[in-house]
Amino acid sequence: MKKSRIKITLPNITTRDEAESVMNELALAETNKRTLTSRLDAAVLKLQDEAAVGIGECDTSIAAKVDALRAWAESHPEDFPKDRKSIVFLSGTLGFRTGTPKLALLSRAWKWEMVLNAVLARAFAFTRTTTELDKEAILAFAASEPDKEALETKVLKPIGVKVVQEESFYVEPKLTNTEVRL
């Protein structure tokens, strides 16, 4: 299958005045975008405020009905089909789900640090040790080293790394309160 490419023609800027003009257009476009975004945000906030009361009432009603259904289900286990933890109604299903197994402390007397020490004393198979590269420490060491050539040849090259810094282009238009043009 042949891929078709779309070619974008960039404006050919040859003088500082043309660059100034393009920067002005960029600043105006950014200002327009910011104004439109703020209008959109204001409209979204207004809709959220209008719906918040109704949503809150629905949440309260839902929570109360779920609590009532849970109380009914816990007090009527005989209504559940044999070997089933759920009941299917015309408008939905209710039931109990078994969660995934997890560890919990045996009592308030136990803390996780105490559990780790007990495991270390009895069952090493339940512990793990991870080793990972501390890139931040290498960068800090490289930044503090005055002799950059010695650092590269004696420390960084033998371990297979180098310190790089990339340069990126940026434009920061000065935004003003101008009229929005659509």
Long-range contacts (C-beta under 8 A, 24 or more apart in sequence): 23-171, 23-173, 26-171, 26-173, 27-173, 27-174, 27-175, 27-176, 28-178, 28-181, 30-173, 30-175, 31-173, 31-175, 31-176, 31-177, 31-178, 31-180, 32-180, 32-181, 32-182, 34-175, 35-180, 36-180, 69-94, 139-163
